[in-house]
Amino acid sequence: MTATQPRRPLSLLEAILPIAGLIVLVGLSFFLFGDEGASGPNQVALVFATMIAVAIARRRGYSLEELGEAAVASVGSGIGAIFILLAVGSLIGTWALSGTLIAMVYYGLQLLNPNLFYMTAAAICAIVSFGIGSSWTVAGTIGIGLMGISVNMGLDPAITAAAIISGAYFGDTTSPLSDSANLAAGVANANLYDHVRETLLTSTPALMISLAIFWLFGRAGDLDASDKLEAIESAFHVSPILFLPLAVVVGLALFRLPPFTTIFIGALAGGVLAVALAPDRVAVFGDPEQTLPRWLALIKGVWLALASGYVSTSGHPALDVLATRGGMASMLNTIWLIITAFAFGGVVEKAGMIERLIEPVISKVKSTGGLVTTLVSAIFATNVATADQYLAIVLPGRMFKRAFQSREFAPIVLSRSVGATATPTSALVPWNSCGAYMSATLGVSTFHYFPYAVFSIASPLIAIVVAFLGIRMIRQVKKSAGLAPQD
């Protein structure tokens, strides 16, 4: 069968099979392997689901060459995410080596109240993420420090990860510096600042609900961390200067440098700081047998931390578990997951399976609330099927654009609904690049933090409620009459 032969339309069953097959296979993987599923079984599930999609697409006239090119192009579009993951791995390694992570834990144990920790973590991440516009940068820097504090306080890592994600994605959804917010506004032809203002309508209540629930999750009782603080003081020289790499990352992010550049420079800053403040630790880590000149041992120590992570040998088991982290190698399973997920998404998109599922539904929707509900469902389905939040913004945004225009809604209504859904829900899909990143960076399975990711769940639901209630469903300006937008 050649690429020039006519392509018969997909049946509804054919469009559903690959996506349903993937969900069933990943569910079976989690049942059989638990959290270890991300170390290989989930990737196998994605490959099988891709084969199902290829077989169906071949029956409908697509050549293997076309489908292969689509898969390769899709994987290519994920190279940026892959390099960011590598940068985060290296950053964790050098920050563990320098003591930056330990400093976060040390001061966090002194300053943060366990009863308010979840709520405080969400609030801190929301503020920083809104300022820099990047959920990934927040999770990969402040997030890993908060996870360390949580473990030492004896708190639930799944709830902590969900609190970090809830705060981080509030900023990513509403900040004018966010690439996803800019894309959501662009796909609907809406003004960016109008988009941000209207998105706050759904995102602010979702954040308030999140903070309230995380406050309720706080546990009663006081924390005696004196033994942990003593262990840290005996193994690390803790001082505020250890926060310098974090300041570098935040500063570069505010100057809008690309995430990979920002994070990797932060990793290098951690390595330099380690050499300056703890040269003996770096030299021993790089050359335990002391066979190299000291300057080469220092280079090797930082290099190892960047590549394979730091291994702590302080003599305090709990502290060594906390400080033994990072390295680019620690991200390889996640990168494997992203490659297979993007290949699946490329084939599904090329074969038009998402369009086949969504288009008949759009034509049958009558009410405004039903239209937005269908859009939200389509966006989440695209996050599941294509493993990419950007495709979840662009594809449904384009497909629903005419439906919103035909009902005379202003572009901002579409962009607000897309923004409130695509970015937050991307972190809820284990094989989506965002879900895989958050799981790898925070060390908590997506399946475990999913039930507590309040913002990611509440934001799209509020978008639906707003539509059913008719709140701020702005109509297009009628230029001939010179009328202003109407609610």
Stockholm file with secondary structure:
# STOCKHOLM 1.0

chainA/1-487         MTATQPRRPLSLLEAILPIAGLIVLVGLSFFLFGDEGASGPNQVALVFATMIAVAIARRRGYSLEELGEAAVASVGSGIGAIFILLAVGSLIGTWALSGTLIAMVYYGLQLLNPNLFYMTAAAICAIVSFGIGSSWTVAGTIGIGLMGISVNMGLDPAITAAAIISGAYFGDTTSPLSDSANLAAGVANANLYDHVRETLLTSTPALMISLAIFWLFGRAGDLDASDKLEAIESAFHVSPILFLPLAVVVGLALFRLPPFTTIFIGALAGGVLAVALAPDRVAVFGDPEQTLPRWLALIKGVWLALASGYVSTSGHPALDVLATRGGMASMLNTIWLIITAFAFGGVVEKAGMIERLIEPVISKVKSTGGLVTTLVSAIFATNVATADQYLAIVLPGRMFKRAFQSREFAPIVLSRSVGATATPTSALVPWNSCGAYMSATLGVSTFHYFPYAVFSIASPLIAIVVAFLGIRMIRQVKKSAGLAPQD
#=GR chainA/1-487 SS CCTTSCCCCCCHHHHHHHHHHHHHHHHHHHHHHGGGGGGTHHHHHHHHHHHHHHHHHHHTTCCHHHHHHHHHHHHHHTHHHHHHHHHHHHHHHHHHHHTHHHHHHHHHHHHCCGGGHHHHHHHHHHHHHHHHCCHHHHIIIIIHHHHHHHHHHTCCHHHHHHHHHHHHHHHHHHCTTCHHHHHHHHHTTCCHHHHHHHHHHHHHHHHHHHHHHHHHHCCCSCCCCHHHHHHHHHHSCCCGGGGHHHHHHHHHHHTTCCHHHHHHHHHHHHHHHHHHHCHHHHHHHHCTTCCSCHHHHHHHHHHHHHHHCBCCCSSCHHHHHHHSBCCGGGGHHHHHHHHHHHHHHHHHHHTTHHHHHHHHHHHHCCSHHHHHHHHHHHHHHHHHHHCCHHHHHHHHHHHHHHHHHHTTBCHHHHHHHHHHHHHHHHTTSTTSHHHHHHHHHHTCCHHHHGGGCHHHHHHHHHHHHHHHHTTTCCBCCCTTTTCCCCC
#=GC SS_cons         CCTTSCCCCCCHHHHHHHHHHHHHHHHHHHHHHGGGGGGTHHHHHHHHHHHHHHHHHHHTTCCHHHHHHHHHHHHHHTHHHHHHHHHHHHHHHHHHHHTHHHHHHHHHHHHCCGGGHHHHHHHHHHHHHHHHCCHHHHIIIIIHHHHHHHHHHTCCHHHHHHHHHHHHHHHHHHCTTCHHHHHHHHHTTCCHHHHHHHHHHHHHHHHHHHHHHHHHHCCCSCCCCHHHHHHHHHHSCCCGGGGHHHHHHHHHHHTTCCHHHHHHHHHHHHHHHHHHHCHHHHHHHHCTTCCSCHHHHHHHHHHHHHHHCBCCCSSCHHHHHHHSBCCGGGGHHHHHHHHHHHHHHHHHHHTTHHHHHHHHHHHHCCSHHHHHHHHHHHHHHHHHHHCCHHHHHHHHHHHHHHHHHHTTBCHHHHHHHHHHHHHHHHTTSTTSHHHHHHHHHHTCCHHHHGGGCHHHHHHHHHHHHHHHHTTTCCBCCCTTTTCCCCC
//
